[in-house]
Amino acid sequence: MTDLTPTPNRPGLHVSKPSPNAPATGSAVCHCGASAAATGDSQVKALVEGYTANHGAAHHDGGRR
């Protein structure tokens, strides 16, 4: 299986939850250089919301935020 962890050369967002009882893990790297990681369902949810609102595709919205 391919490693899906984001890197500066392959920015993006990766979330994993291997089983219903395991905590979620997540990592994000934006092409602007920002990066973050989280462990735990609520922390990963916050990571995804922050990345979606402020990074990734948000940078390609004509400069609007």
Secondary structure, 3 states (H helix, E strand, C coil): CCCCCCECCECEEEEECCCCCCCCEEEEECCCCCEEEEECHHHHHHHHHHHHHHCHHHHHCCCCC
